[in-house]
């Protein structure tokens, strides 16, 4: 019997407790994971209790408990956890050992709260004159530097016992539209795309990173479909060419790049058919429920889709089992976050005026 394909959904929600009205239906639905945003956060102790409740309320394999915690402007949990500067500042250091230490420290704190998945590192390569949707979230403008420091950061996350997720394949660097708003088109030719943007993800696949997140962008590798919905990108390039065997997740399917052009349930099914394992729907409960129903109907009607869902559900379950949450006890939580040595590390990489981008690089022209 096939696995319930609702397990392929990683869901955001409205609420701060596991028994809130926006959360209970997700537990009943049987989604495979939960994503915490700033709207779900009141304090470390509250998030600690929330995640414990989500785990206790999940039937079947343990859930993935995820958060965007990159540092800089993308950090859902603020003080009293350590506040990390944007990764551009770490990129400017060109210090892989430092990057690993930062990844370990950041992950240790959110692991103490109860998470087992960090949506980081960002492996997009930053280029001037393009959308600031990435900007200082990137480790810099050099693909080799981005790969080296990003993967060192991911090693630190693994040291702390959490899963990392490299994003956003095949890279946002040369687009001028923010995919949160509409569909970006990358005008680079295939050789330029591979050299300047895919290269860090190829390194990540070689290094065995556990997860990669797709980008909602159109590229020279498939002019008809955004990467998230492209069998060419998700299967032929990422799986077969780069040899990636881990979990492939989408970026949020509610973003304008996808939702302005087709229904979310249908887009999610297209992503799974393309080779994605997990779909992120980050807020809309109705869209999550409609997607689960659509997945179930598609799986009942199409054995190939059911098999695709089973394959992906197995990958997601194996990933969750490989990194079970290890939260600190309630009594120890306050001492586990915002540690003095972590604050000192954050200060070390916060030198003013550091951008992580070298304006003299010829390919920025």
N, C-alpha and C positions, 0 to 999 in steps of 0.2 A: 504493500500500500504506500502511495506517495506521501511525502511530508506535506503538511499544510503550507502552501506557498506564502501565506501571510508572514512566515518566519523570515522572508527575504526583506521585510520592511524594517528600517531603522527610523523610529518616530520621534519627532519633537512634540511638545505638548504645552498646554497652558495649565499651570498649577505649581504648587511647591511641596505637595505631600502626595504619597502614593495612593491615598484614598480620596483625592480631589476628583471632581466630576470630569475633568479633562483627561484624567489618567486611568481611571478604572476601566473605561471601554477598551483601552489599548491592552491592558492586562488580559481582559476577556478575549480580545481578538487574537492574542498570541503572537504579537510582533517579536522579531528577533533581537531587538535592541532599542535603546532609548538615548536621545541626545539632549543634553542639558544646555540651556541658553541663559543669558543674564536674567530673563524674566522668571526663571525658576529658582533663582538664587537669592537667599536672604542672609545666610551665614554659613560657615563651614559645618557647624553642627546640624543645621537644618538640611543641607545637601547630603550629609552623612546619613541622616535618618531617611531622607527621600530615597537614596540609592539602595539602602538596606530594604526598604519597603518594596521597591521595584523588583529586587532579586527574590524576595520572599513571595511576591505575588505572581511570579512567572512560572507557568506550568511547562514542563519539558526542559530542554537544555538551558543552561544559565544564559542570561542575556548579555549582550555587549552594552556597556555603559560608557558612553562617549561624550567628549567635550572638545570644542575648539579652544585650545589653550596654547597659542603660538608664542605669546609675548607681544609687546606693543599694543596696537589697537584691537587685536583679536585675542582677547582673553576674557572668558566668561566669568571666571572667579577672580576677584580682586583681593585687596588687603582684607584680612590679615595674612592671606597667602602672599608669598613673595611676588612683587610686581616686576616683571621682566621687561627690559627694553625690546624694541623691535629687532628682528633677526638681522636687519641690515647692519646694525652696530656689531653684532657678533661676526657677520661676514667680513666687516672691515678689519677685524683682528687677524683673519686668515689663520686662526689657531684651532686645529682640529681637536686637540686635547681639551681646550677650553669649551668648545662646542659640545663635546661628549659630557663634560661635567655639568654644563647648563642643562642639557637634556635629562640627565640623571636627577638633578635637583628638582627641576620642574615636575618631572613625572613622579618623584617620590612624594611630593606634597599633594598632588591630585590623587595619587594612589592611596594616600592616607585617608582622603575623604571618601574613597570608595570606587573610583573610576578604574576601568581596565583598558580603555582605548583613548588615545590622544590623536586628534586630527592634525597631525604635524609629523614631519617637517614640510614646509612649503619648498618645492623644488622648481617652481617657476623661476625663470631667469629674467631679471629686471632689465628693461630697455627704456631709455628716455623717449618722451613724445608719445607714450601710450597710456592706456587707462591706469589710473592709480588704484584700481581694485586690488592689485598686488603691491606695487610700490615698495615701501620699506618692510613689507612682510618677507620679501625675498632676501636670500643671503648675498645677492649681488648680481653683477652683470656678466660674470665669467662662468660658463657652464661647468668647467672643471672645479672651480671654487665652490659653486653651489652644490655640486655633487659631493665633494669631499666634506664640507662642513655640515650639509644636510644629513648625510649618512652617519657622520660622527654624532650628531644630535640624536638621530634615531637609535644609534647604539646605546647612548645614555638612557633613552627611554626604556630600551630592552633591559639594561642593567637594573632598572628599578622594578622590573617585572611587569611592565605594561606593553601593550601593542601600540605601534606607531602606524601612521597612514600617510604616505607621501602624496602630495597633491600639487597641481591639478593636471593630470596627463591629458594631452601631450604638451602642455605649457601655454600660459597666457601672454608671454612676453611681447608679442608684436601685434596686439589688438588695441583698438581705440574705444571699443564699446565695453561697458561693464555687463557681464553676463547676468548679474542680478536684475538688470533692467531689460536687456534685449540680447539678441544673438550676435556675438562677435564673429567676425570673419578674419582669419589670419591670411595675409596676402603673400607670405613667404612661399618660395617654391619648396619642393620636397627636400632637396639637399640642405637648404638653409634651415628648414624646420628640424631636420634630424640633427644637424650640427649644433644649433643654438638652443634647442628646447627639449628634444627627446633625449638627448645624451644623458642628463642627470637621471632620468627614469630608467634608462638602460643600465646605468650603474646601480641603481636601486634594485632592479630585478636581479642583476648578477650577485648583489650582496645578500639577497634573500629577505628583503624587507617584507613584513607580513601583509601589508595592505597598500593599495594604490587607489586614489580617488580620481575620477574622470573630470574633465572640463567640458562645459557646454560651449564649445567653440567649433566653427567650421574651418578646416584646414585643406591644404593641397592633397592630403591623403584620402579625403572623401569630401568632395564639393557639394554633395547632396544632403549629408546628415551631420549634425553636431557629433562630436567624438563620443559622447555618452550613448548615442543611439546608433553608432556605426560598427557593424561587424568587422569592417576593415581595420578600424582602430582597436576595438576592444578584444577581438579574437586574432585576426591575422597578424597585426603588429605587436600588440602587448603580449599575448599568449604565445603565439607561434614563433614570431621573429625574435622578440626579446626574451622569451623563455620564462615569463613570469608565471609562477604557480600558486601565488597567494590569493588573497581576497581582493576583488575589484568592487569598489563602491562608487556610486554616483555622487556628484555634488547635489545640493538640494534641488529636487524636481519641481519645487514651487517657484524657482527663479524664472524671471521673465524670458530668458533664452529658450526655455522649454514651454512654460505655461501659456505664453502668448500665442503659441503656434499649434498646440494640440492638447487634448485632455490629459490630465496627469495620469489616470489609470492606464490609458493606452500608451502613453510615453514610457511609463514604467515597464510595461510588458515588452515594448520594443527594446528597451535597455537590456532586459534579461535575455531576450532573443539574441541581442548583439554580443552577449558574453559577460555582462555584469552579474555580480553575485548579490549585492545588496543595494536597495534603493533608499535614498534619504528623502523623507517627506517631513519637513521640519516644523510644521505648525497645525495645519488644517485637518482636524479630526475627520470631517466629512470626506476629504480627499483620501485619507488613510483608509477609512472603511470602504470607500468605493474601489480603491486599488486592491485591497484584499479580496473583495468580491470578484473583481475582474480577473485577478490571478487564478482564483479557484475555478471560475468558469472556463478560462483558457486552458487550464491544466486538465479539466474534465473532458474538454473537446479535442485536445491535441496532445497525444502521448509524447511528442518531441518536446513540447513546452513543459510538460510535467517532468520529463527527465532532466531538462535544463534546470528546473527549480530544485529538484532533488540534489543535483550536483552542487548547486550553489548553497543550499541549506546545509549540506554536509561540510562545505568549506567554512561557512560562518560558525557552525557549531564547534568545529575543530579549533578555530581561532579562539573562540570564547573559552573553551576548555584549556587551551594552552596558557592562558593568562587570567586565572580566576581572580576576582577582586580580593584584595587583602587590606581592607580598611583598618586603620588604627582603632583601638578601643575608644569609646566616648571619653573616657578619662584622660587618654593620651593624645587626643586629637589636637588640642591647642598647642601642645609642645611640638607636634609634627609638622606644622605649617609655619611659614615665615621665619624659618630658623636663621640664626645669626649668620651662619656660614653661607647660607643661600643669599641672604641680603648683601653680604660682602661680594659675592660672585656677581650679582646683578649690578652693583655699583661699579665693579671692575670693567664692565663692558658698556657703561653708560656715558662714556666721554662725550662731551658736547661737540657738535659739528661733524660727527661721524655719520656717513650715509651708506657706506657699503658699495657705492657706485663710483667707479673711476671715470671721470668725464673725458679723459684722454684716450680712451679705448676707441679705435677706429670704427668698430662696428656699431657705435652709437650714433654715427652721423646720419 
